[in-house]
Amino acid sequence: SCASCHAPEKGFSNGERFATGVGGAKGGRSAPSVINAAYYRQQFWDGRAASLEEQALGPIANPIEMALSIEDAVGRLNDIAGYKSQFQKVFGSDATADGLAKAIAAYERTVLSGNAPFDKFKAGDKSALSEAAERGRKLFFGKANCAACHAGSNFSDNSYHNIGIGMDAKKPDVGRVTVSKLGGDTGAFKTPTLREIARTSPYMHDGSLKTLEEVVEYYATGGMANEWLDEELFKLRLNKQDKADLIIFLKEGLASPDYPDHKAPKLPE
């Protein structure tokens, strides 16, 4: 199921470095969180899907994920009376590939995070952030330069950046360039939201950093040098207290009391 790699109790990711599909097959990228995916312009780490509907069908047919043809998936749905009747009620027809994609995408658009302490602070409640989190907020939008990419209300600029992760591999994952065909996108991956970031470890497109502490340390070094390294990355002058405060802001300031802690429903029969 989608929830095998996008589990609510694991930040709608899977808590592991890579996604695991049928027969234990593993890909080379981490399972991106579904949280606030509704606000992305494109889906997947490399942006190869233009919508949630397009994204929804990809893993079903992918040979190392679900390895099931869309035709077979639709056939299975129509063999289950409970699903067939729901598709009839909502779409006026039996299950179809289009209806399947729309149904999954509609659900994904309900997986939202907001109303965090940061939002309350921005709305005027100056007590919403602890002193440490407030220091971290100033660093985030100031000398730590996080907001250069993690911008806007969803803490993502909806763009792609090479931050050096994995570029020292013998054959690195080149990311966005396979979609855009633009050389400058070599090694670039989508900026993920930082909403609920404390729930979605490990981090980076390859899951190579286990903790937020490791992430902050990595950025403090200025990233791994390579030909396509993003110009927004440079060595940061952060002391031990700065790093601790920044992490407090990420953990506390961007965690919502309204987290979508969804439970598995009773499935149609």
C-alpha positions in Angstrom: 0.0 0.0 0.0 1.0 3.7 -0.2 1.2 3.6 3.6 4.0 1.0 3.5 6.4 3.9 2.6 4.2 6.8 3.7 3.1 6.0 7.2 1.4 8.7 9.4 3.3 7.5 12.4 6.6 8.1 10.6 5.8 11.5 9.2 4.1 10.1 6.1 7.5 8.6 5.2 9.0 5.3 6.3 11.7 6.1 8.8 14.3 4.3 6.7 17.0 5.4 4.3 15.4 4.0 1.2 11.9 3.0 0.2 11.3 -0.8 0.1 9.1 -2.3 -2.5 7.9 -5.8 -3.6 10.3 -8.6 -2.8 12.4 -6.3 -0.6 13.6 -4.4 -3.6 15.0 -1.0 -2.7 15.4 2.2 -4.7 18.1 4.7 -4.3 16.1 7.5 -2.8 14.2 8.1 0.5 10.4 8.1 0.5 9.4 11.7 0.5 6.8 12.8 3.0 3.3 13.3 1.8 2.8 16.2 4.3 1.8 19.4 2.4 2.6 17.7 -0.9 -0.5 19.5 -2.1 1.5 22.7 -2.2 4.3 21.4 -4.5 4.3 22.4 -8.2 5.8 19.0 -9.1 6.0 15.7 -7.4 8.9 13.3 -6.7 12.4 14.3 -5.7 13.2 15.1 -9.3 9.8 16.7 -10.2 9.0 14.3 -12.9 5.3 14.3 -12.1 3.4 17.5 -12.8 0.6 16.8 -10.4 -0.5 14.6 -7.5 -2.7 12.7 -9.9 0.2 11.9 -12.1 2.4 10.9 -9.1 -0.2 8.6 -7.6 -0.1 6.1 -10.4 3.7 6.0 -10.7 4.6 3.7 -7.7 1.8 1.2 -8.6 3.4 0.3 -11.9 7.1 0.9 -10.8 8.8 -2.5 -11.0 10.7 -2.0 -7.7 7.8 -0.5 -5.8 4.4 -2.2 -6.3 5.1 -3.8 -9.7 1.4 -4.0 -10.7 0.2 -2.7 -14.0 -2.4 0.0 -13.7 -4.8 -2.2 -15.7 -4.5 -4.9 -13.1 -4.9 -2.5 -10.3 -8.1 -1.1 -11.8 -9.3 -4.7 -12.4 -8.7 -5.6 -8.7 -10.7 -2.6 -7.5 -13.6 -3.5 -9.7 -13.5 -7.1 -8.3 -14.2 -5.7 -4.9 -17.9 -4.7 -4.5 -17.2 -2.1 -1.9 -14.7 -0.2 -4.1 -16.8 -0.6 -7.2 -19.9 0.9 -5.6 -17.8 3.8 -4.2 -16.4 4.6 -7.7 -19.9 4.4 -9.1 -21.2 6.8 -6.4 -18.3 9.4 -6.8 -17.4 9.1 -10.5 -20.5 7.6 -12.0 -18.6 4.7 -13.4 -16.6 1.6 -12.4 -13.0 2.2 -11.3 -10.7 3.6 -14.0 -7.1 4.7 -14.0 -8.2 8.3 -14.0 -10.6 7.8 -11.1 -7.9 5.9 -9.1 -5.5 8.7 -9.6 -8.0 11.3 -8.6 -9.1 9.4 -5.5 -5.5 9.0 -4.1 -4.6 12.6 -5.0 -7.8 13.9 -3.2 -6.8 12.0 -0.1 -3.2 13.3 -0.3 -4.5 16.9 -0.3 -5.9 16.3 3.1 -2.5 15.5 4.6 -1.8 19.0 5.8 0.3 20.6 8.5 -0.1 24.2 9.7 -1.1 26.2 12.8 2.4 25.5 14.2 4.0 27.7 16.9 5.7 29.6 14.1 2.4 30.5 12.5 1.0 31.6 15.8 4.1 33.7 16.4 3.7 35.3 12.9 0.0 36.0 13.7 1.0 38.0 16.7 1.3 35.6 19.6 4.9 36.4 20.7 4.7 33.8 23.4 4.2 31.0 20.9 7.9 30.3 20.5 10.3 29.6 23.4 13.3 31.8 23.8 15.5 29.2 22.2 13.1 28.7 19.3 12.9 32.4 18.7 16.7 32.6 18.5 16.6 29.7 16.1 13.9 31.5 14.0 16.2 34.6 13.7 19.0 32.3 12.6 16.8 30.5 10.1 15.9 33.7 8.4 19.2 35.3 9.0 22.8 34.2 9.1 22.1 30.4 8.8 20.5 31.3 5.3 18.0 28.4 5.5 15.2 30.6 4.1 17.1 31.0 0.8 15.6 27.7 -0.3 13.1 26.8 2.5 11.0 29.8 1.7 7.3 30.7 1.9 4.5 29.4 4.0 5.4 25.8 3.2 9.1 26.3 3.8 9.9 25.2 0.3 10.7 27.3 -2.8 9.3 24.6 -5.1 12.7 24.6 -6.8 15.7 22.2 -7.2 19.1 22.6 -5.8 22.4 20.8 -5.8 23.6 20.8 -2.1 26.4 18.3 -2.7 24.8 15.3 -1.1 25.9 12.1 -2.8 28.1 13.9 -5.4 31.2 12.1 -4.1 29.8 8.7 -5.3 31.4 6.9 -8.2 28.2 7.3 -10.1 26.1 9.9 -8.4 22.3 10.3 -8.7 22.1 13.3 -11.0 18.5 14.1 -10.0 16.5 16.9 -11.8 18.7 17.0 -14.9 17.2 13.8 -16.2 13.8 15.6 -16.3 14.8 19.1 -17.3 17.8 18.2 -19.5 19.4 21.4 -18.2 23.0 20.9 -17.2 22.7 23.3 -14.3 20.2 20.9 -12.7 22.8 18.1 -12.3 22.6 16.7 -8.8 19.7 19.0 -8.0 16.7 17.8 -6.0 13.5 19.4 -4.9 13.4 21.5 -1.7 11.2 19.6 0.7 8.9 21.3 3.2 10.2 21.6 6.7 6.8 21.2 8.3 6.9 18.3 10.8 10.5 17.8 9.9 11.3 16.2 13.3 9.0 13.3 12.3 10.5 12.5 8.9 14.1 11.3 9.6 16.3 10.3 8.0 17.0 13.3 5.8 18.1 14.3 2.3 17.0 12.6 -1.0 19.2 9.6 -0.2 18.4 9.4 3.5 22.1 9.7 4.3 21.8 12.0 7.3 20.1 10.4 10.3 19.4 13.4 12.5 18.7 17.1 12.3 21.9 17.6 14.2 23.7 16.0 11.3 21.8 18.1 8.8 22.7 21.4 10.5 26.4 20.3 10.7 26.4 19.4 7.0 25.1 22.9 6.0 27.4 24.6 8.4 30.4 23.2 6.4 29.0 24.7 3.2 28.1 21.4 1.5 30.1 19.1 -0.5 32.1 20.9 -3.3 31.2 20.0 -6.8 30.8 21.7 -10.2 27.1 22.3 -9.8 26.9 23.2 -6.1 24.2 25.8 -5.5 25.5 29.3 -5.0 23.4 29.7 -1.8 25.6 27.2 0.0 28.7 28.5 1.8 30.4 27.9 5.1 28.3 29.2 8.0 29.6 30.9 11.1 27.5 29.1 13.6 28.6 28.3 17.1 27.3 25.4 19.3 24.5 27.5 20.8 23.4 28.7 17.3 23.1 25.1 16.1 21.2 24.0 19.1 18.7 26.9 18.8 18.2 26.3 15.1 17.3 22.7 15.8 14.9 23.7 18.5 13.1 26.0 16.0 12.9 23.2 13.5 11.6 20.7 16.1 9.3 22.9 18.0 8.4 25.8 15.8 7.3 23.8 12.8 5.4 21.0 14.6 1.6 21.4 14.4 -0.8 20.5 17.2 -3.1 19.5 14.4 -0.8 16.9 12.9 -2.8 14.7 10.5 -2.4 11.5 12.6 -4.6 9.5 10.3 -5.6 5.9 11.2 -6.2 3.1 8.7 -9.9 3.0 7.8 -12.0 -0.2 7.5 -11.3 -1.2 3.9 -14.1 -1.9 1.5 -15.0 -5.5 0.9 
